[in-house]
Amino acid sequence: MNQSKSNKWKDSLSNSQQLGGIETSVLDNGGGRGVRIAWVNTGTGLRYKVVLDRGMDILDAFHNENSLAWISHAGLTAPQPFSNQGIDWLRTFGGGLLTTCGLSNAGPPNSDSNGSRGLHGNYSNLAAELISIKQPDIFYGDLSFGLVGKVTESSTFGPSLELIRRISGTIGSAEIHIQDQVTNRGNAKAPHMLLYHINCGWPLIDEGTRVVWKGEPQRRSGESEVRQNSRKDGFRHCPAPMDSHAGFGEEVAFIDPQGDKEQQVICGYVNDQLGLGLKISFSKTQLPWLIHWQHWGKNEYVTALEPATNPPIGQAAARANQSLIELEPGESRSYNLLLSVLVGEDARKFS
């Protein structure tokens, strides 16, 4: 919000909701019937839906008339906590701006002497306990807002992992701040993997949309060389929908991202024709990997940039190659993401 606009509303409003804020509700129809949600309006054209019953992940996200997120055929469905075998996870995958994978497995179904795990773990099928809602207050000049919730992935005899999530922002700023803290609440070591599936779709993602990241693609297990897709520009521009990506067709890059001197990683997307971009910022110290997923199927046109603790190889493979994080009892790890909408020249100069 520019300074002139911020000055004009003073003494002219009765309620902060005229600028923006948080509105909670319960859906009453379709596959998401009974699901708790929170719509967040930043007052900048950026508004987004936090699904409280799906780990406080973010489904719909818009800037003015333009969608930023990809929504799957299934859309928003009620959580199914026992969809945790094989690829059951895909049945309830709504896409959305943010789907969290973990907290103890990220990657394909796998098993070892420590147990069996389904695709991408349990997290997105777990409901959050809403701890607090903080609304902006125009009378005190406080334009900040936030949601705080707790998600628990637990089993008797362990492991027991707790995630405290805070989603926050400021009226007048087209940004989403996500702060997560994962703690081992059990009495033994607990395996931990985390991946943030940031799924973007049309019209932000369209033929020619630029993909911004810096780093080195790494060879995936079982491949003789780094896999690039068949287009000459690799992973840097979005194509039109492709017949070759029907069904399970996809391209994936495992990237060792380049951070700045503070070890901050910047990546995202820019649609130069729309003058619209999404910038993603995170700490390489916290999340040392960046995954780029491309699935250009007709009527299923999506790409994702995914900051992660590990490549999505699954807990068994991470344990075998000694990259698996094991949290001691009471130990915590913190993760911070910043999603920023860019418009006009700010978008076009982002590279």
C-alpha positions in Angstrom: 0.0 0.0 0.0 1.6 3.3 -1.0 2.0 6.1 1.5 -0.8 8.3 0.0 -3.3 5.5 0.2 -2.3 4.6 3.7 -2.8 8.2 4.8 -6.3 8.5 3.2 -8.0 5.8 5.2 -7.1 7.3 8.6 -10.2 8.6 10.4 -12.4 7.2 7.5 -12.9 3.6 8.6 -15.0 1.9 11.2 -13.6 -1.6 10.8 -10.3 -3.0 9.7 -12.0 -5.5 7.4 -12.4 -2.6 4.9 -8.7 -2.8 4.4 -8.2 -6.6 4.9 -7.7 -9.3 7.5 -8.7 -12.9 8.3 -12.1 -14.5 8.0 -12.7 -18.1 9.1 -15.4 -20.4 8.0 -16.5 -24.0 7.5 -17.3 -25.3 4.0 -20.7 -26.9 3.6 -20.6 -28.6 0.2 -18.6 -31.0 -2.0 -15.5 -33.0 -1.1 -14.4 -30.4 1.4 -17.7 -30.3 3.4 -17.0 -29.7 7.1 -13.4 -28.4 6.5 -12.3 -25.3 8.4 -10.7 -22.6 6.3 -9.4 -19.0 6.7 -9.5 -16.5 3.9 -6.7 -13.9 4.2 -7.0 -10.6 2.4 -3.8 -8.5 2.4 -5.4 -5.4 1.0 -3.1 -5.4 -2.0 -4.9 -7.7 -4.4 -3.2 -10.7 -2.8 -5.7 -13.0 -1.0 -5.4 -16.7 -0.2 -7.1 -19.6 1.6 -5.5 -21.3 4.5 -6.9 -24.8 5.0 -6.9 -25.3 8.8 -7.9 -29.0 8.5 -5.1 -29.8 6.0 -2.1 -28.7 8.2 -2.7 -25.0 7.6 -1.5 -25.4 4.0 -2.6 -22.8 1.4 -4.9 -23.8 -1.4 -6.4 -20.9 -3.5 -4.2 -17.8 -4.0 -5.0 -14.8 -6.2 -3.5 -11.5 -7.1 -6.4 -9.3 -8.4 -8.1 -11.4 -11.1 -5.1 -13.7 -11.6 -4.7 -17.1 -9.9 -1.2 -17.9 -8.7 -1.9 -21.5 -7.6 -2.7 -24.7 -9.4 -5.8 -26.6 -8.2 -6.0 -30.3 -8.9 -9.1 -32.1 -10.3 -9.9 -33.1 -6.7 -9.6 -29.6 -5.3 -10.2 -29.2 -1.6 -11.2 -32.5 0.1 -11.6 -33.4 3.7 -8.4 -34.8 5.3 -8.1 -38.6 5.2 -5.5 -39.4 7.9 -5.2 -43.0 6.9 -4.4 -42.3 3.2 -0.9 -43.1 4.0 -0.1 -46.3 2.0 1.4 -46.5 -1.5 0.4 -43.5 -3.6 -2.9 -42.9 -1.7 -1.6 -39.4 -1.0 -2.5 -38.4 -4.6 -6.2 -39.1 -4.0 -6.4 -36.1 -1.7 -3.7 -33.9 -3.2 -5.5 -30.6 -4.0 -2.5 -28.8 -5.3 -2.7 -25.3 -4.0 0.0 -22.7 -3.4 1.5 -24.7 -0.6 1.3 -28.4 0.2 3.6 -29.6 3.0 5.2 -33.0 2.7 6.6 -34.7 5.8 7.1 -34.6 8.7 9.0 -37.9 8.6 8.9 -38.9 4.9 9.1 -36.9 1.7 9.3 -38.9 -1.5 8.0 -42.2 -2.9 6.5 -45.0 -0.9 9.2 -46.9 0.9 9.9 -49.4 3.7 12.8 -50.7 5.7 13.3 -52.3 9.2 11.9 -49.1 10.7 8.5 -49.4 9.0 6.5 -48.6 5.9 5.6 -45.2 4.6 3.4 -43.8 1.8 4.1 -41.1 -0.7 5.1 -37.7 0.9 4.0 -38.6 4.4 1.1 -37.9 6.6 1.2 -34.1 7.2 -1.2 -32.8 4.6 -4.0 -35.1 6.0 -3.7 -33.8 9.5 -5.8 -31.1 11.1 -4.3 -28.2 12.9 -5.3 -27.0 16.4 -5.8 -23.3 15.9 -4.0 -21.5 18.7 -4.6 -17.8 17.8 -5.8 -15.4 15.2 -4.4 -11.9 15.3 -6.3 -9.2 13.3 -5.1 -5.8 12.2 -6.1 -2.9 14.4 -6.6 0.4 12.6 -7.2 2.3 15.8 -3.8 1.5 17.2 -2.1 1.7 13.8 -1.2 -2.0 13.8 -1.7 -3.4 10.4 -0.1 -6.8 11.1 -2.1 -10.1 11.1 -1.4 -13.7 11.7 -2.6 -17.3 12.3 -0.9 -19.7 14.6 -1.7 -23.4 14.8 -0.3 -26.8 15.9 -0.1 -30.0 13.9 0.9 -33.3 15.5 2.1 -36.4 13.7 2.2 -39.0 16.5 1.9 -42.6 17.4 2.0 -44.3 20.8 5.5 -45.6 21.3 6.6 -42.9 18.9 7.7 -41.1 16.9 5.9 -37.9 17.9 6.6 -34.8 15.9 4.9 -31.4 16.5 4.8 -28.5 14.1 3.9 -25.0 15.2 3.0 -22.9 12.1 2.6 -19.2 11.9 1.3 -17.6 8.7 1.5 -13.8 8.9 1.6 -10.6 7.0 0.9 -6.9 7.0 -2.0 -5.0 5.4 -0.6 -3.2 2.3 2.2 -5.8 1.7 1.7 -8.5 -1.0 3.7 -11.1 1.0 3.1 -14.4 2.9 5.4 -15.2 5.8 5.4 -18.8 6.8 7.3 -19.8 10.0 7.4 -23.4 11.1 9.0 -25.0 14.1 9.2 -28.8 14.3 9.9 -30.4 17.7 10.4 -34.0 18.7 7.9 -34.5 21.6 8.8 -38.2 22.0 11.4 -39.9 24.2 13.5 -41.4 21.4 15.1 -40.1 18.2 12.6 -39.3 15.5 13.3 -39.3 11.7 12.4 -35.9 10.0 12.0 -34.9 6.4 10.3 -31.8 5.2 9.4 -30.5 1.7 7.3 -27.5 0.7 5.4 -28.2 -2.5 4.7 -24.7 -3.9 2.4 -25.4 -6.9 1.7 -22.7 -9.4 -0.7 -22.7 -12.4 -2.4 -20.6 -15.1 -2.3 -17.7 -15.7 0.9 -17.0 -13.8 2.2 -20.2 -15.4 1.7 -20.1 -19.2 3.8 -20.7 -22.3 6.9 -18.5 -22.0 6.7 -17.9 -18.2 10.2 -17.6 -16.9 11.5 -19.9 -14.1 14.0 -18.2 -11.9 16.6 -20.1 -9.8 20.4 -20.3 -9.4 22.2 -23.5 -8.6 23.5 -26.8 -9.9 21.1 -29.6 -10.9 22.2 -32.9 -9.4 22.1 -36.4 -10.8 19.1 -38.4 -9.6 19.6 -41.9 -8.2 19.6 -44.4 -11.0 20.5 -41.9 -13.7 23.9 -41.8 -15.5 23.7 -38.0 -15.9 21.7 -35.0 -14.8 18.3 -35.3 -16.5 17.1 -32.2 -18.4 13.9 -32.2 -20.2 13.7 -32.5 -24.0 13.5 -28.7 -24.6 16.7 -26.8 -25.4 16.1 -24.3 -22.5 16.0 -27.0 -19.9 14.0 -25.9 -16.9 14.0 -22.2 -17.5 10.8 -21.5 -19.5 7.3 -23.0 -19.3 6.0 -24.7 -22.5 2.5 -25.1 -23.8 0.6 -28.2 -22.6 2.3 -31.3 -23.8 0.8 -34.7 -24.9 3.9 -36.4 -23.6 3.0 -35.3 -20.1 -0.3 -37.1 -20.1 -0.8 -39.5 -17.1 2.4 -39.7 -15.1 4.5 -37.7 -17.6 6.8 -35.2 -15.8 10.2 -33.7 -15.5 12.0 -33.2 -12.2 15.3 -31.4 -11.3 17.1 -31.9 -7.9 18.9 -28.6 -7.4 21.7 -27.6 -5.1 20.6 -23.9 -4.9 22.9 -21.0 -4.7 22.5 -18.7 -1.7 23.7 -15.2 -1.2 26.2 -14.2 1.5 23.5 -14.7 4.2 22.7 -18.1 2.6 19.3 -16.8 1.5 18.0 -18.5 -1.7 15.7 -16.7 -4.1 13.7 -18.4 -6.8 10.3 -18.1 -8.5 8.3 -17.4 -11.6 7.7 -14.4 -13.9 5.0 -14.0 -16.6 6.4 -11.0 -18.5 3.2 -10.6 -20.6 1.1 -10.2 -17.4 3.8 -8.3 -15.5 3.2 -10.7 -12.7 5.7 -12.8 -10.7 6.0 -14.9 -7.5 9.3 -14.7 -5.6 10.1 -17.4 -3.1 12.8 -16.8 -0.5 14.2 -19.3 2.1 17.3 -20.2 4.0 19.7 -22.7 2.5 21.0 -23.4 6.0 17.5 -24.6 6.9 16.4 -26.0 3.5 19.5 -27.0 1.5 17.6 -28.5 -1.5 15.4 -27.1 -4.2 13.2 -29.4 -6.3 11.7 -28.3 -9.6 8.7 -30.4 -10.7 7.2 -29.9 -14.2 4.0 -31.6 -15.2 2.6 -30.1 -18.4 -0.3 -32.4 -19.1 -3.4 -31.0 -20.9 -5.9 -29.9 -18.2 -3.3 -30.7 -15.6 -0.8 -28.0 -16.2 1.4 -27.3 -13.2 4.9 -26.6 -12.0 6.3 -26.5 -8.5 9.4 -25.2 -6.8 10.0 -27.1 -3.6 12.4 -26.1 -0.9 13.4 -29.2 1.1 15.6 -30.7 3.8 16.3 -33.6 1.5 15.6 -34.6 -2.1 12.3 -36.5 -2.3 13.9 -39.9 -2.2 12.0 -41.2 0.8 13.0 -42.0 4.4 14.6 -45.4 3.7 16.9 -44.0 1.0 17.8 -41.0 3.1 18.6 -43.3 6.0 20.7 -45.5 3.8 22.8 -42.6 2.4 23.1 -41.0 5.9 21.3 -37.8 5.0 18.3 -38.4 7.2 17.7 -35.9 10.0 17.1 -37.5 13.3 15.8 -35.2 16.0 16.7 -35.9 19.6 13.9 -35.8 22.2 13.0 -32.1 22.7 15.1 -31.0 19.8 13.5 -28.4 17.4 14.2 -27.2 13.9 12.9 -23.9 12.4 12.0 -23.1 8.8 11.1 -19.8 7.2 9.6 -19.1 3.8 8.6 -15.8 2.3 6.3 -15.7 -0.8 6.2 -12.3 -2.5 4.0 -11.1 -5.4 5.8 -9.0 -7.9 4.0 -6.7 -10.4 4.9 -4.5 -13.4 8.6 -3.7 -13.7 9.4 -5.3 -10.3 8.3 -8.6 -11.9 10.0 -8.1 -15.3 13.4 -7.3 -13.8 13.3 -10.3 -11.5 15.9 -12.8 -12.7 
